[in-house]
Structures are given as C-alpha cells and as structure tokens.
Amino acid sequence: MRILVLGAGFGGLEVTSRLSEEFGDDVDIVLIDKAEGFVFGFSKLDVMFGKALATNVRHSYADIVKPGVRFVQTTIRSIDPAAKRVETDAGTFDADLLVVALGADLHPNATPGLVEGGHEFYTVAGAFALRDVLAEFPGGRVIVAVCSTPFKCPPAPSETALLLHDLLTSRGVRDKSSIALVMPMGVPIPPSPAASRALLTAFAERGIDWHPDQLVASLDASRKVALLADGSEMPYDLFLGVPVHRAPDVVVASGLAVDGWIPVDPSTLQTSFPGVYAVGDVTSVGTPKAGVFAEGQAIVVADALSAIIRNDVSSTRYDGRGMCYLEFGDNQVARVDVTFLSGQAPVGDMDGPSIDYVADKVDFGSSRIQRWFGREWSST
Ligand SMILES: Cc1cc2nc3c(=O)[nH]c(=O)nc-3n(C[C@H](O)[C@H](O)[C@H](O)COP(=O)(O)OP(=O)(O)OC[C@H]3O[C@@H](n4cnc5c(N)ncnc54)[C@H](O)[C@@H]3O)c2cc1C
C-alpha cells in the first residue's frame, strides 16, 4: 500500500506519525512539502513580539526519521485525484491512498496597497520581519485588521492586539499610540461567548478600539489610510494585516476544490474521489482554519487508512472538537474549547486566563515536536 501525504503541516505530520507508529517499516509513506521546515502559527507571534528567536522555532524536515516514511522536499505541480498521481519538481509519485493536507496559501498582493503601505503577520517571513519593526516603532496609530474571510486562527488578531499593547507599554510608547482591531465578526470568538466577553473586557481595559463586522479592502499607501469594505477610512502609522487566504493553485487546478476549498465528508474526511482524503485548512469541512482541527481530522484519516491497510473498516468519526490557547498578554493564557458539528450551531467554553495555561501551551508545542520530529523542544 503506497500512501502519499501532500503537505507536512499540522495535518500531514499527524497522519504520517500515526501510521508510522502503527506499521513501522511495513508501510510505504511519502510525505511531500516544499518548505524546509515547520513553524507553529503561535511561534510567528512569539518571534514577532520578541519572545522567541526565529532560529528556535523552525523545525527542519531533515530531522524527520520515521520508520516507513520518506520525506521529499519539493514543490507539487499537479495532482490527478482520479489516478492518485502527483507531479513534482522531484518527479512523479503514484499512490494507492492519497491525503491532501496542503493548507491555505496567503496572498498579501491580493489586498491593494498592503505590500506597499503595510505589513502582514501571517506568513513566516512577514511575522519574523515585524520583530524589528515593532522593536523600533516610535508610537502612533496602529491598525490590526483582517483583509478577507476565511482566515486561519480567528483568535490570532485579538491576541496580536493584546500583545501589541504589552510591547508598546514596555517600550514606553503606549501613551502616544492607539490600537484599533478590525474584525469581520460581531464578537471576537463567535462560538465561545465567554471568550468573546473576556476579550472585549480586556480590549476595553487596555484602550484597544474594537471594530466589529468590518474588513479592510485596501490601503492607500501614499495617504496612509486603510479603506474599509463599507467605504469608510481609517488613518494609520502602522498597519498589521491578515492577508487573503486561498487554497493552493495546484489544488484548485486538480478539480478537487469546489468554491475555492476541498469539500469532504464531515465525519470521514473523504473527498469525492475514492481513496483520496483531505484534512485541515485546505478543506471546507466547516471548522475554523486552525492546526488543532487539522490534527483532529488527521487522526480520523490515519484510522481510516490503518483500517484499509488491515483490511478492516474504521469506525472513527470526526467530532469537530478543537482546543486553543488564547494569549491575553501579561503572561496570562486561557484555554478555549469549541465544537463544530455539521448541521449544528457551534458551541464553546473558556477557562482562565491564568498563568497555569502558559505551561500547558508550552507542553502542547513540545509534545507535537516530540511526536512528529522525535526530539525535545521548548518554545521559551
Ligand atoms: C499567527 C498565527 C497564529 C496561529 N495560532 C494557532 C494556534 O495557536 N493554534 C492552532 O491550532 N492554529 C493556529 N494557527 C493556524 C495554523 O497554523 C494552521 O491552521 C495550521 O497550520 C493548518 O494546518 P494544515 O495541515 O491544514 O496546513 P499547514 O500547516 O499550512 O501545512 C500545509 C503545508 O503544505 C505545504 N504546501 C502548500 N503548497 C504546496 C505545494 N504546491 N508543494 C509542496 N508543498 C506545499 C506548505 O509548505 C505547508 O507546509 C495560527 C496561524 C497563524 C498565522
């Protein structure tokens, strides 16, 4: 059984690790990614706000040594889901079972003026470059804004505004600064009223201006003005944006995507092509685009593939559950649990914020690096 896993992010690493753990050298997995290594989304914020070094948060794929797994660093150029065949810069790969875990591509250029007049903090390069920008910012009007939907990790812009408040305060320039947060939702985390209430209170206490139900459509770089989707304008000195997200072009060209993303059976993650599964940000499964959901879906797919290899039938079904650690700044982290079940309204709860969840968040990262890369790691 030849298994091809496309993309070594949260989803691809989890599927691969589980199958290797169960079958060892009895399985033939090729894991493909164009990147040199993996970076957690939350590590982007850690580097941006000077809490971690860029060199400590990159996890090189060259370190993956797993029985039955071959990692190939190359760019995927085409996917034929009917033939389960993939063309790459390193040649052609054929599979019996195919897992597409290629995530969402980010397009800063798709928002007019963003590259010329602002910064984005969602790509690795963009977030890492902001470290020096924030360290030297003399104070002024800052906008943290989402430029389109859907976008990964819906809590990240709120966390960014709160961490920015701390950084500007510690640098002694908060008094001469304003922070505005522009978000497309009515509340910061819609499935969790408790988390939304806590965030709105934290914004009010810190003087962060909350602008709900809005998107920034473009920037006028020469006037340093953000143009909102409703036609209004907001002047800024520093703009931190969440860029446009799209499924990778190779996915769209493959015929797997419908309306931009890959539709899957919400309980099995199977696509409409037999033997082809998709997990994580590249799907339209109905959960937010976040690593914990990609990982939960990967567990279901690993069980399904394992059952096929054993000539059995998997009874594991996706439960739509996810948990994330929410940074409030000032060394306070909350735990937010949410459930998105197909056909039902999402529900969620929050515990904290407290200092106790700081250690839990570190454990969350180090346990994944241990499982995926087989080595110790601490984000701090
Ligand atoms: C600032 C920020 C903070 C975040 N914080 C959190 C958090 O605290 N918790 C959480 O759960 N999530 C968080 N996220 C979201 C999380 O990073 C993503 O949702 C998650 O990585 C999605 O996993 P995935 O496996 O679907 O895709 P990804 O992890 O994006 O992996 C996709 C992989 O496919 C590869 N790829 C794409 N196209 C090709 C191609 N043509 N050829 C070869 N390889 C290709 C990419 O290089 C990439 O490695 C955060 C995101 C950001 C930006």
The ligand as a Tripos MOL2 file, in Angstrom:
@<TRIPOS>MOLECULE
LIG
   53    58     1     0     0
SMALL
NO_CHARGES

@<TRIPOS>ATOM
      1 C1         -0.3480   33.9790   13.5410 C.3       1 LIG1
      2 C2         -0.9610   32.6100   13.5780 C.ar      1 LIG1
      3 C3         -1.2060   32.0030   14.7900 C.ar      1 LIG1
      4 C4         -1.8080   30.7310   14.8380 C.ar      1 LIG1
      5 N1         -2.0150   30.1280   16.0510 N.ar      1 LIG1
      6 C5         -2.5970   28.9140   16.1040 C.ar      1 LIG1
      7 C6         -2.8210   28.2700   17.3470 C.ar      1 LIG1
      8 O1         -2.4670   28.7960   18.4170 O.2       1 LIG1
      9 N2         -3.4340   27.0610   17.3360 N.ar      1 LIG1
     10 C7         -3.8210   26.4500   16.1720 C.ar      1 LIG1
     11 O2         -4.3670   25.3440   16.2240 O.2       1 LIG1
     12 N3         -3.6200   27.0380   14.9620 N.ar      1 LIG1
     13 C8         -3.0140   28.2410   14.9050 C.ar      1 LIG1
     14 N4         -2.7900   28.8380   13.6890 N.ar      1 LIG1
     15 C9         -3.3050   28.2040   12.4580 C.3       1 LIG1
     16 C10        -2.4340   27.0470   11.9820 C.3       1 LIG1
     17 O3         -1.1070   27.4760   11.7770 O.3       1 LIG1
     18 C11        -2.9860   26.4540   10.6850 C.3       1 LIG1
     19 O4         -4.3690   26.4380   10.7010 O.3       1 LIG1
     20 C12        -2.4650   25.0250   10.5040 C.3       1 LIG1
     21 O5         -1.0790   25.0530   10.2810 O.3       1 LIG1
     22 C13        -3.1860   24.3140    9.3650 C.3       1 LIG1
     23 O6         -2.6560   23.0200    9.2130 O.3       1 LIG1
     24 P1         -2.7010   22.2960    7.7900 P.3       1 LIG1
     25 O7         -2.0310   20.9810    7.9880 O.co2     1 LIG1
     26 O8         -4.0590   22.3310    7.2220 O.co2     1 LIG1
     27 O9         -1.8260   23.2370    6.8190 O.3       1 LIG1
     28 P2         -0.3650   23.8290    7.0200 P.3       1 LIG1
     29 O10         0.1280   23.6150    8.4040 O.co2     1 LIG1
     30 O11        -0.4180   25.2160    6.4860 O.co2     1 LIG1
     31 O12         0.5320   22.9230    6.0660 O.3       1 LIG1
     32 C14         0.4160   22.9470    4.6560 C.3       1 LIG1
     33 C15         1.7520   22.5770    4.0590 C.3       1 LIG1
     34 O13         1.6000   22.3930    2.6420 O.3       1 LIG1
     35 C16         2.7740   22.8710    2.0100 C.3       1 LIG1
     36 N5          2.4600   23.1730    0.6030 N.ar      1 LIG1
     37 C17         1.4940   24.0050    0.1460 C.ar      1 LIG1
     38 N6          1.5030   24.0150   -1.2140 N.ar      1 LIG1
     39 C18         2.4840   23.1450   -1.6010 C.ar      1 LIG1
     40 C19         2.9780   22.7100   -2.8650 C.ar      1 LIG1
     41 N7          2.4530   23.1720   -4.0310 N.pl3     1 LIG1
     42 N8          4.0010   21.8390   -2.8930 N.ar      1 LIG1
     43 C20         4.5470   21.3560   -1.7290 C.ar      1 LIG1
     44 N9          4.1180   21.7400   -0.5120 N.ar      1 LIG1
     45 C21         3.0970   22.6220   -0.4420 C.ar      1 LIG1
     46 C22         3.1590   24.0820    2.8110 C.3       1 LIG1
     47 O14         4.5510   24.3630    2.6610 O.3       1 LIG1
     48 C23         2.7920   23.6830    4.2450 C.3       1 LIG1
     49 O15         3.8960   23.1780    4.9800 O.3       1 LIG1
     50 C24        -2.1650   30.0870   13.6310 C.ar      1 LIG1
     51 C25        -1.8860   30.6900   12.3960 C.ar      1 LIG1
     52 C26        -1.2780   31.9390   12.3660 C.ar      1 LIG1
     53 C27        -0.9780   32.5610   11.0280 C.3       1 LIG1
@<TRIPOS>BOND
     1     1     2 1
     2     2     3 ar
     3     2    52 ar
     4     3     4 ar
     5     4     5 ar
     6     4    50 ar
     7     5     6 ar
     8     6     7 ar
     9     6    13 1
    10     7     8 2
    11     7     9 ar
    12     9    10 ar
    13    10    11 2
    14    10    12 ar
    15    12    13 ar
    16    13    14 ar
    17    14    15 1
    18    14    50 ar
    19    15    16 1
    20    16    17 1
    21    16    18 1
    22    18    19 1
    23    18    20 1
    24    20    21 1
    25    20    22 1
    26    22    23 1
    27    23    24 1
    28    24    25 2
    29    24    26 1
    30    24    27 1
    31    27    28 1
    32    28    29 2
    33    28    30 1
    34    28    31 1
    35    31    32 1
    36    32    33 1
    37    33    34 1
    38    33    48 1
    39    34    35 1
    40    35    36 1
    41    35    46 1
    42    36    37 ar
    43    36    45 ar
    44    37    38 ar
    45    38    39 ar
    46    39    40 ar
    47    39    45 ar
    48    40    41 1
    49    40    42 ar
    50    42    43 ar
    51    43    44 ar
    52    44    45 ar
    53    46    47 1
    54    46    48 1
    55    48    49 1
    56    50    51 ar
    57    51    52 ar
    58    52    53 1
@<TRIPOS>SUBSTRUCTURE
     1 LIG1         1 GROUP 0 **** ****
